[in-house]
Amino acid sequence: MTDITHETGHQQHPLGIYIWVWILLFVLSFFSYMVDYYHLQGMLRWSLIIIFMLLKAGFIVAIFMHMAWERIALIYAILIPPLCLLVFIGLMAIEGEYTTLSRLASFTQHVFMASPVHH
């Protein structure tokens, strides 16, 4: 598959790649639907949903928004900020979980130590 360059310098990509990605998006959507159909629960459910969602979004950005053919600087300008946000969200989730567990441990210890013992 070669790209065809017109006099204007724009590339025209083969139509076949769009059709294959479109079919792949339908297949990934089918798998997302199957997660609900088979009533998967817990971390498996959410992991699969997020994986399918990220794959579909990646194919849409790469092929239909032509990021696969852009310069590396533009790709970095578009992809690095969301990746940084994901890292910060992950760090905040870890800290939030730590804070919740610390407070539960502290409050639980305080409740058990504060109850008077009657003889």
C-alpha positions, 0 to 999 in steps of 0.5 A: 500500500503506497500513499498517493500524493497530489499536486497540493502535497496532501496524502490520500490514504487507501480506502481499504485501511478505513474499511478494516479499521471500521470493521475492527471498531465493530468487532471491539464494540461487539466484545464490549457488548459481550462483557455486559451480555455475559454479566462479567463483574468486578475488576475483569468487567472494568478492565475489559471495558477500559481496554476496549474503549482505549483500543477504539479511541486509539484507532479512531485517533490514529486512522480517522483523525490521521494521527498515524501520518502526522509528525511526531511533534504533533503526536506528542502535543496531542497525546502527552497532556492526556497521558499526564492527566491519567498519571495524575488521576492515578496518583490521586486515586492511590492517595485517596485510597491511602487517606481513606484507609488511614482514616478508617484505621484511626477512627476504628482504633479511636472507637475501640480505645475510647469505649470504657470498660465497666467492672 
